[in-house]
Amino acid sequence: MKVPFHLLVIDLNKSLCCSNWTSYQRQLFLKDSLPQDRIDLLNSIQFDFDSVPAPRRSSLYKESPEAWEKRFQDLIAFKEEHGHCRVPPTYDPNPALAQWA
């Protein structure tokens, strides 16, 4: 499936926060460790699982299902407002989303 460019999070610099969470989701997906319900949710917003290789991530990104759902809802709201999933590293309205996404 061809994904619109605005849904890709490009890892131009590994220090950019916007690629951390998305890379970790891709890593889980590639290892068959991402639960199907999360795959379905990410597919519902046309998340691209193949755009960039997934670097290794620390346990910082292991979170409860409730925390994951809250952040996913924040990402949906961001996409609805901005038309893309590229949360800037310094997103003042929701710094936690910037760290997560």
N, C-alpha and C positions, 0 to 999 in steps of 0.2 A: 504494500500500500504506500503510495506517495503521500508524504506528510507535508503540509504547508510549511514554508520556511519559518514563519513566525512561531511555530510550536517547537522548534529545535532550540536546545540550549547548547551553545557551542562552547567547548572548554578551551578558550583561548589562553587562559592562564590558570594553572591548577589552584591558585590561591583565590580565585573568584568564588564567592559563596554560592552563586546561582547554579553552579554545576555540581555541588556536593551531593545534595539529596537526590537529584535526578540520576547522577552517576551511580549512587548506591542502589537505587531502584533497578537500574539496568544490570548491575552486578548480581543482585538477588534473582532477577529474571533469568539471566544466563546460567545461573547455578540451579535453576528450577527450585528456588527457595522462596519466591515471591508468591504469597497465597493467591489463589484464583480470584477471590473477591477484589483484591487490590489490582490485579491485572485488568479485570473487567472495569473497575473505576477509572484506571488510567487510560484504558482504551476508549472509554466514553468521552474523554477530552482530547482524543487523538494524540496521546503521548507517544513519542517515538522511542521505542526500545532499542533501535539499531543505530542511532545517529553518531555516537562516539563510544570508544571503548570505556569500560568502567574500571576506574582505578580502585585499589583496595581502600576500604574505609574502616574507621575504628568503631568501637562499640558505642561511641557517641550517638550513632544513628539508629541504634536498637531502641525501639520505643514501644509503648503500649499501643494496643489497637485503638484506644480512645484518643491518644495523642496523635496517632497517624491520621485518623479520621478528621480531627480538628484542623490539622495543618492542610489536609487535602481540601477541606471546605474553604479554607483561606485561599488556597491556590485557585480554586474554581472562581471565587469572588474576584480575585486579582485578574484572572483571564477575562471574566465578563466585563470588567471595567476597562482593561487595557488592550484586550484582543490578542494577548499572547501569554506565555508562561515564563517569560524571562524576567524574574524578579531581580531588580538591581541589588547589588550588595549593600547599599545604604538606602533602604526603603523605609523612610521615617514613619509612615502610617502603621507599619507592622514590622518592626525590626526582627521579631522572631521568625516571621515568614522568610525574610531575607536570609537569615541564618540557615533555615531549614531547606529552602528551595535552592 
